[in-house]
Amino acid sequence: MTSRKFRSAGALAATAMAAALVTTGPAFAQRAPGGSECRDPSVPLSVEEARLSSTLPDNDNPSVPQSRTFAQQMIEGGGFQSFGPALSRDLCRTPSLKAAQALVRTKGEALWRSAVKRAQRPGHAAGDLPYSDDRPLYWTRLQSTAAVRQWTPGFRLSGTDRTALITTFDRASRGMLDIDFPAGKGVKRVIMSGFDPYTLDGGTVGTAPGSVGNNIRHGNPSGATALSLDGTRYKTKDGKVAYVEAYTLPVNYPEFQRGYLEDTVGPFMRPGPKRVDASITVSQASDSVFDLEQWNGRYHGVSLGNDNFRSCPPVNGVPQLAVDNNGCDSTVVDRWGGPKTFSLTDPPQWTTSTLPMAQMIGARTGASIPRPPGDTWPDPSVAFGVVWHTNYTEFPDCASTARVTRNDPPPSDYPPATAPVPPDPGSCSYSGGGGNYLSNESAYRNTLLRDRLGLHIPAGHIHTPDMQHFETSFNPSDGTFDAWRLAIVAQAQNLIHVVADTTH
């Protein structure tokens, strides 16, 4: 596999969308004399940005905090410690909104490219964290959006314009704005997504004053996979060259509702010489298995996002119904065909995968991957299993809270002795095979795009094993954690290559 970025100057334009963030600060403020300081630290940060100040307890003495915040350790561990200060200095020199718009896009794309380069050059990674670690990108992005949020420019800046600047930087630093493919025949174009770290609150705690639980250490192997594959190419079994483009998604509902995924993937599903041949979403699940999700549900919002928001919490322990309930149903923005008024069937309650299940399972993609410590997959000849994941939960009657789970547990053999039962006609979804969190939502939106644009391409979702395996309670990284990430990423790469091999 080789790596090459195949960009054009006219790559996908940024779409300014409102971001669900806490507050935007003063509309206008003068810089201090000389322009050396143009930041107002009293402006509240977003929920995610507020975690920049979180500190873990010392591993050897949990009654005292570590000497640096966790974010500092991630940013410096990735060699990105100069990025945020440089962005702040450049913001201080920015004379106009137009210049600021160009700056945040350029800087966001530069951060993404730096993270990709780090992930794909094992022997040249800056910092003391492993080259494959996805977390430095996440925490550097938050440090940067915090700088834009607290920036006090020397010109009038509305709250709406500031939010648009933050959104542009966010999308650019996720690889969403520099996606491009070679045109024409003789090549295969594959796009895939990963996710940010999530469930960063809670976990094991120490007694150090002001310290946080160790969940903040979480990374995401799907995000690490995206960094490892973005801009790569390789020769497929039929002699064509496959080009892979990747991006990462936030673990927040509002950005999905505003079209983050559709604005990224949709332009490459429309007719044209650069239309994709496969579109794959990837996220993290549990255990020591890759789940290939068959059915994706429209219902969402039961669990908290990284912004501590959920749109469809249970009421007195009982799930809300989807009927006339925008909060519990994924909706599509107008520019991608969203209906003007709420409809229970537009978009539909269910979508399905068109990934090549038989080939992905039969390829034994884990045979060449070293098993990480604690791997529990029963076949020792592979790193992780690959299973056709066919279960889901539905409301058979959309007006009743009664739920039924089908195909549970899904068989590990392929093909199964008994064909899986599809969702009942007229049923409402409660959870797809990937649940009703943002993993399922990414799968749903991606396959819905495929269907609405009339494509017959492989599209679907891969759930990876869980990589949150640490040797210690509070150290930010260790050999076991790194081994799980490396193994998951390597097998995920193999699975995505199988998809490319089977496209026509």
N, C-alpha and C positions, 0 to 999 in steps of 0.2 A: 504494500500500500504506500503510495506517495502522496505528498501534500502540495497543493498549489491553489492559491486563491485566484478565482477566475471572475474578476470584478469588471464592471463597466462604470463609466462616469455617471451614467444615468440610472444607477441602481434604484431600487424601490424607494419612493419618496416617503418621508415621515408623515404620519397622520397625527395631527394635534388633537388629543382627546383628554378630557378632564380626568384627573387622577384622584382616587379616594384617599386623600392625605389630610393631615390634621388642620393646618392653617397655613396661610401664605405670607403673613407678616405685613409690614407697612408698604403702601403703594409707592411711596417715594421717600428717599432719604439721601442726604448728601454724604459723600465720602469724607473721611478725615483729611486734613491737609496733606498733600503729597500722594494721596491715594494708597497709602500703605495699609489701611484697614478699611474694609468695606463689608463687614459682617456684623450682624446683630445677634449675639448668642441668646438674647431673651426670646427670640421667636421660637415657639414650640415646634418640636420635631414630630414627624410621623411616628406611629407605633413601632414600625420596624427600625427607623433611624434611632429611636430612643434606646434601643438595645446596644448601640455603639459604646455606651458607657458601662456595660455589664462586665463584671469581673468574677472569675471562678475562685473558689478556695484553693489554697496551696494543697497539692496532692499529699505531701508528707505531713503537713500540719494544717488540717482543714479549719482551724480556728483563726487563721490569718489569710487575707486575700493574696492572690498572685500579684506580682509587681506591675503587670501591665493588663489593660483590659483585654478581653478575649478578641475583640475586633482588631486591636493593635497587633496582637500576635498573628492573626490571620493575614492582615494587610502586609506587615513586615515579613511574615513567613513566605509570602508570595512574591516578595521583591517589589511591591507596589507602594511603598511608603512615600514616594515622591509625587505620586499621581494626584492625590487630593490637594496638597499644598500648591502644586502647579496650577490646578484648575482654579483654586481660589485667587491666585495672583492674576491669572488671565481674566477672570471675571472682573476684578478691580480695574482692569485696563479697558474693559469693553464699553464702547461709547454709545451703543444703540441697541434696540431690540433686535434689529436685523442681524447685527454682529453677534449678539448673544445666541440667536437661533443657530447660526452657523457654528459657533464655538461649541455648544453643547452636543450638537450632532457629531462634529469632528472628534471631540474628546470621548464621547461615548463609543464611537466606532474604534477609536484607538485602544480603549480599555478592553473591548472585546477581542481585538486582534492580538493584544499582548497576552491575554489569558489563553487564547487558542495556541499561540506560539509556545507558551510555557508548557502547555499540556502535550504538545507534539514534539518537543525537543528534550527528551529525558536527560541528556547529559549536559544541558545548558540552562537548567532552571535556576532563576535567581531565588534568593531566600532559602530558609532552612526547612520548608515544608516540601513533601514529595511533589514531583512535577505533575502528578495526576490529580492533585487536590483541587476540588471545585470551589472550596470555601473562600479563598482570597478574592475571587471575582465578586462574590455576593457582598462581602463586607466592604470592599472598596467602592462598589456601586452605591451602597448606603452612605458612606462617608461623602461621596460626591453629590448625591441628591440633597443631603443635609446642607452642604455648602451652597447650593443653588437656592435652597429654601430660605437660608438666613442671609443671603446676599443683599446688600443695600446699594443698588446702582446709583450712578450719578444722573439718571434720567428717570422719568416717570414709568413705572412698571405696574400694571394692573395685576390683581390676583389671578385672573384668568390667564394672562400671558405668562406669569410665573409657573402656574400649573402646567401649561403647555411646554415650557422649557424643561421642566422636570420629566414630563412624559417622553419628550424627544430623547433626552439623555438616557432614560430608562430603557426605551426600546432599542436605541442604538447600541447600548452596552449589553444587550441580550443577543446581538447578531441578527436582529430583525430587519435592519435597514440596509444591509450590504449583501443580501442574498442575490445571487445571479448564477446563471447556468450557460454553458455553451449552447448555441442554437442548432437545430437541424437533426438529421438522422445519424445513425452510427454511434450514438451515445445514449446512456441511460441517466436520467435525472432523478435523484432521490433526495427528499427532504425529511428531516427528523427533528423532533423536539425533545428537550429535557426540562427539568424543573430546578428551582431554587431549593436549598435546604428548608426544612419546615419542622413544626412542633419544637420550636426553639425555647419555649418556656417549660419550667418544671424539671423533673428528674431528681437525681440524688443531690442533696444539699449538704453543705458543711455548716459550721457555726461562725464563720468569718463574717463580721459585720458588713452588710450591704452586698454580700456575694449572691450569686444566682445558682440555680440548679444546673446540672451538667448536660441537660438537653441542648443547651446553646452550642454544644460541640458538633451537632449534627451536620452532616453533609448530604449530598444527594448523588448517587451513582449515575442517575440519568443525566444530570447536568454535567458530570465528569465525562460521560460518553459523548455528549454533544460537543464539548470542547475537543475531545480526541478525534472527532470525525469531520468537523467543519472544514470545508475546502479541500477534502481529500479526494483522490481518485484511484481507481484500480481496475484491472482488466477482469471482466466477468468470464464465466465459463464458456459463453458463446463468442468470445473474442471482442466484444464491445468494451468501451470504457465507461464505467459508472462514476458519476460525479455526485458527491454527497455534500449537501448544505445543511447546517444545523443552527438551532436557536434555542434559547431557554425561556421558560414561562414563569411568571410569578405565582406564588401560592396564595392568591387573593381572588375573591369572586368579582369585585367591581371591574378589574381590568379585563377579565373574560367577557363580562356583560357588555363592555364597550368595544369589543371586537379585536382584542390583541391577536388572537390566533387567526381569525379570518383575514385581517389586514396583512398578516405575514404570509400565509399559505395561499389565500384566495387568488392573488394575482398570478400565481404559477399553476393554478388549476384551470384558469380561463384558456380559451383557444389561443394558440400562438406557437411560435417555433421553440419556446423555452418551457412548454408545459411539462409538468413533472410526470414521471412514470411510476412513482410510488411515494406515499406520504405516511410517515410512521410517527406516532406519539409514544413517548417512553416515560415511565415514572417508577418510583420505588414502592414495593409492597412489603412482604414479610417472608420469613422462612428462607429456605435454600432452593428456591425454584423460580424459574421464569414462567409467568402466566401469560398466555396469549389470549386476550379477552375477546369473546365472541359477541356479546350483546352489551351495548352502551345505553344508559338511561338518561332521560332528560331531567329527572328530578335531581336537585342539588341543594347544598347550603346547610346541611345538618351540622357539620364540623367547622370549627374556627379556622380562618385563614391566618396567615402571618400578621395581618393587620388587626387580629382579634375580632373580626367581623364575620358573622354568618347570617345568611339571608333567610334561612328556613329552620329555626330551632324548634325542637319538639315543644308542645304545650302540655304541661303537667304529665310529661313522660309519654305523650301520645304524638305520633307524627302528624304534621299538618297534611291536609289533602292538597293535591295539585289543582283541583278545580278552581278556576278564577283566582289563581294565586301566583302572581308574578314572582314572588320571592322564592318559590319552590321550583320554578320551571326555568330552565335555561332559555333565554330569548335571544334573538338575532337582531343586530342593529339594522336600520333601514337600508344602508348601502349594500348589505349582503342579503337582502330579501326579507327582512323582518316584517311581520304583519303590523298594520297600524294599531290594531286592538288585540287584546289577549285572545288566544285560541288554544284549546287543549290539544289540538291535533296539528297545529301549524306553528312551529315545526313538530314532527311526529314524536311520540313518546319513546321510540326505540330506533336505534341504528345498529348495523351489523358490521363485523370485520370482514374484509376481503383479503386478509393476509394469507399467504400460502402455508397453511397450518401443517400439512403433511410433510412438506419439504423442510420447514423450520424444525420440526420435531425429529425427522429422520436424519438430519445432517449431523447429529451428535456434536453440536457446536461447543460443548464443554470438554471434549475428549483431550484437547491439547492444553487445557487451562489448569494450572496448579490449584489444588483445593486449599482454601484458606483455613486457618485454625478454627475448629468448631463447626465446620460445614456438616450439616446433618442429612444431605441427600443420600438415600440408601444405596445408590449405585456408585461404588468407589471409582469407577472408570471414567467418570465425568466430574467436572466441578459442580455444576448445578443441573437440576432437571429442567425440562421444558414441557409444559402441560397445556393442552387445549382447555381453556378455562371457560366453562359454559354455564356456570350458575348465575343467577340473578334473582332479584326479589321484586314482585309486582303487587299492585293493588288490583285484584281481578275486577272489582267494581270500583270505578273511580270516585264514587260517592261514599265509599266505606273505608274505614281505617284498617280493615282486615287485610293482612298481607300473606303472601305465599312465596316461598323460596323454591325454585326449580333447579334440578340437576345438581343437587348438593349432597355429598361432595362430588365434584367432577371427577371422572375416572382418570387415572394417570396413564392408562394405555391408549394408544392411538392406532387405528380408529377404535372408538369405544364399542363394546358389544351391543349397546343400545343407543340409538340416535338420541341426541339431546332434545328436550322439549322446548320449542320456541315460545316467546311470550304470547299470551292469549290475545286474540283480536279484540280490540276495544279496551284492553287493560291500560292502566297507568303505571309508569315505572316508579319504583322506589329506589332501587339501586341496580346498576349494571354489574357485570362480573367484577369490575374494578371499584365497586362501591358507589357512593354518591358524593365523593369529594372531588377535588379538582383534577385528579388523574382521570376519572371517568368523564369529567367535563371536557377535558382536552380530546379524549377519544371520541366523544359524542360530536363535538363541533367539527373535528377533522373529517369524520366519515359523513356527517351531514353535508359538508361542503362538497365532498366527492359526489354524493347523490344529487344534490341540487344543480351541479354543473355537468351532470350526465357522464361522469367518467367511469370507466371500467378498469380501474387500476388497483393494485394492492394498497389498501389503507386500513389501518387498525392500530391497536395498542399493545405494547409490550410492558408488562410489569416485571421489574427486576427483583432479585432477592433484597433483603434488608442488610445494609452494610454497617449499621451502628453497633459495631463490636469493638469494645475497648478493653485493654488490659488493666487499666487503672480507673479510678473514680473521677479524677479531675484533670489529668494531663490533656492538653489540647489535641495531641495526636500520638500514635504509637504504631508499632509494627503490625499488630493484628488488624487495626482499623485500615491501615494502608493495604494490607494483603487482601482484605475483602473488596476494597474499591478496585484494585487492579484486576482481580479475578472477574468481578461483575462487568467491568468495562470491557475487558477482552472478550468475554462471551457475548455481550450485547453487540459489540462490533461484528462478531461472526454472524449473529442472527440477522443483522441489518444487511450484511453482504449476501446472505441467502435470499433475502427478499429481492435484492438487485439482480441476482443470478436468475431468478425465475420470472422477471418482467420481460415483456416482448417489445 
